[in-house]
Amino acid sequence: MKTPISMLLVAGVTCASAAVRAQADPAAADWAQLGRYAADDAALAPAAPGEDRVVFFGDSITDNWGRRPDTGEFFPGKPYVNRGISGQTTEQMVVRFRQDVVNLKPRAVVILAGTNDVAGNTGPMTPEMTEDNLRSMVELAKANGIRVILASILPVGDYPWRKGLQPAPKIRALNAWIQDYCAGGAATYLDYYTPLADADGAMKPGLSFDGVHPNASGYAIMAPLASAAVARALR
């Protein structure tokens, strides 16, 4: 069946509009931000024999670790690689998982993701969508011989950039799923939530800049938990 000329014209206009938008906003052309670490990934030397390279893969909570004032150090002396990108949701992370994790050939990956899904950073997302994306990352890692540590989402009482979403019960529900999923043998569970949360599901006072992003005190609690989880996964 022939395609009507009008449809071809509409398709042409749509493609042209998309190209114009991409030129006006280069970030729109790299939705998953594959360009953020492309040069770093290419420059990273192969892991040395016997080296336990670990990629920490996540959003701003990973991205900030050791990179901004008052976040402490990022595992000094360890062959750990930070591949966090601020603001990302799990659907963006799935797109860049091969480039920023698999191709680096780590022994393990620590995945911390989901809070921006709850915040709706790339549009409304159901819990099932987040769960499917986490499953996809875990399965891709395991298919490539990479051990997986799957972290609980950190507590949040309210998002400063999008107030009124009542995230605490949504985060609790997702964390219950993550823990059950890990208990089935899919990954090693890393519980950041419990020591950071107050009784209402918000971040405890003094552990964050804004109720979402940990400060040095928050990361000081998280670091030994992450180290212990990596040790369990690699045992």
C-alpha positions, 0 to 999 in steps of 0.5 A: 500500500502506498503511503499518502503524500500528506503523511510523508510531508508530515513525517518530514516536517516532524523530523525537521522539527526534531532536528531543529530542537536538537540544535537549539538544545543539544542536551535533548539530543543526548537524553540519556547523557551518554556524552557525560562519561564517553571520554572518561570511559575511553580513557579508563585503562583496563582493570589490572590483574586481580583488581576488584574494579567496582562501578557505582552507577546512579543519579546525583546521590552517586554523582555528588559523592566526593565531587562537591564540598561536604560529601567526603571522599569517594573510597580513597585507594579503592579501584572504584569508578563513579558513574552517577549523573544528577537527575537521572531516572532508571529509564535513562540509566538503562540506556547508558548501562552498557557504555558506563558499566558493562564496557568497563568490565568491573567485577561488580556494580553498585546500582542506586536508582529510583528516587528521580522516578518517584519525583517524575523527573522524566515524566510520570512513572509507575512502580512497575516501570522502575522495577522493570528498569532495575531488573533490566540492569541487573540482568544485563550485568549478570549476563556479562559476569558482573556481580550486582549490588542493588541499593535501597532508595534513600529516604525523602520527606519531600522533593525541594524541586517538586513539592507535595508528591508525598514520596515516603510511602512510595519509596518504602514500597519500592524498597520492599520490592528491591529487598524481596527481589534481592532475597530471591538471588538476583543481587546483593541487597544494600540497605542505605534506607534504614540507618538514614530514615526517621520514623516518618520516612524522611532523611534524619536531620543533619545527614543531608543538604536538602532532605534528599542529597547526603552530606559528608555525615550521610556518606560517612554512614553509607560508605561502610555499608557499601564496602560491606555489600561489595565484599559480600557480593565478591566473596 
